[in-house]
Amino acid sequence: MCLSDTFRRQSGVRLLPPMLYKAPANPGPIRVKKKPEVTLDPENWAELRALGHRMLDDMIDYIEHIRERPVWRPIPQEVRDRFRADLPHGPSDLAEVYEEFERFVVPYAAGNVHPGFMGWVHGGGTPVGMLAEMLAAGLNANLGGRDHVPVEIERQIVEWARQMFEFPQGSSGLFVTGTSLANFIAILVARTAALGKEVRKRGVARDGAKLRAYTSAAAHRCIPLAMDLCGFGSGALRMVPTDGRCRIDLAALREAIEEDRANGLEPFLVIGTAGTVDAGSVDDLDALATLCKRENLRFHVDGAFGALLVLSPELKPLVKGIEKADSIAFDFHKWGQVPYDAGFLLVRDGELHRETFITPAAYLRPGAKGLAAGSPWFSDYGPDLSRGFRALKTWFTLKTFGTDRMGEVIARTCWLARHLEARVRAEPRLELLTPAQLNIVCFRYGSDDRVNAKILVDLHESGIAAPSTTTIGGKLAIRAAFVNHRTQTSDVDALVDAVLRLGPLAEEEFRTP
Ligand SMILES: *Cc1c(COP(=O)(O)O)cnc(C)c1O
């Protein structure tokens, strides 16, 4: 008996016998009246060219003279309101649109191009990356697949990343928006490793319920989010306590794994961090690799910014063991100075990576020859089908500067953190909350959270420097992270001097009369 019979009997609904159903009449092709030719190319190429040259000059001027501007400034309401306009049905003059951009967008950017930007972990970008981005947009390449050299350039970056991290031949990699997405993909690959590719059909409910992953309490919030998105739930992730240097406590990790096993759970994945957001700590990756090998667990590294320490011969020992990971997520847009966005994932077992995503479809059948060739396609390694040409700005950046110079920039930003630490230690009114481990220092003025929160807002509004805040040991901290290659010692000094100047004013505000 078919389902509909049962349904009819139970519900009392009378269905017409199938032969009485009539397919709707074919409405035929949509009728469109003959149209005049229409294109979005300019009528006057010479005008466009002149304006384009001006835009380029203006933007190069902007970067060259960025120091003369405030890092950031508050957005006036009238400016905000401009961007709540109605949908434009008619055209506007490009020159006018550009003028709007110059007047109302450029002055109110976040400021991470500016050397005084020290908040969160933001890259500074380079004019080289900007130019490459323009070229990429001109080609309008879609790197989902097919046979064209832009795809070869992304393959070249995969190969360079493989060499950077001493991964074996057969490793795979791809550009994604950022490390958040790269971590998510890495956990999906770990899911395939643990449950086989059948999990893609069955889902995790049956076989995945007992799987457990481990990371440190200082890990980025995108890790629990990724566990949630993968269907395991963030509850399947244990956030292991950290040691005195904000690194994962190895003894506590071993205990957690044992305890879970004793309770019938199945540990499958450890995620180490190279460069925590709060303090710039690096987990003992070598020890984690050894532990994972012994316990037969997968080992992923969130190296959003810290992974690129491999480019500095002096600092590379800090991430020893990263070369043993099963996968590494990192960003070229942070310490790599490539303009946003340029996240990257490198996976040791390229086949496993591909099995996690490959989904054949008739309209995407790769060819042996012709434009549809060029297998394997990048769209078989992640959730995206259409993909931009992030590889080009990264290729230009790596080739133009060379990795040695990029390593020097990284080492230099770590030195700036040491300089800040020394200045904080020398000032009795400042308290050092985390010493410079890499490029990050947390400190505060006096002992009142409210005063420090006020100093931070005043600093931002002054346009002198833009650090961010975090909480260290229950105390509100001013957190300075040096990522921008333009930042100099004088910018660090300007930050400290401004905090010392704004501190007493902020204290005044909270003094009870
Ligand atoms: C920045 C960061 C992330 C997130 O990377 P996005 O590129 O912003 O997605 C993850 N982990 C760490 C340690 C980070 O610093």
The ligand as a Gaussian input file, in Angstrom:
#p B3LYP/6-31G(d) Opt

LIG

0 1
 C       41.791000      36.383000      13.760000
 C       41.749000      35.048000      14.363000
 C       40.809000      34.099000      13.964000
 C       39.715000      34.437000      12.996000
 O       40.241000      34.690000      11.743000
 P       39.385000      35.493000      10.659000
 O       40.328000      35.664000       9.537000
 O       39.027000      36.795000      11.318000
 O       38.201000      34.677000      10.340000
 C       40.879000      32.844000      14.499000
 N       41.809000      32.515000      15.400000
 C       42.734000      33.403000      15.824000
 C       43.758000      32.971000      16.822000
 C       42.734000      34.703000      15.315000
 O       43.645000      35.596000      15.716000

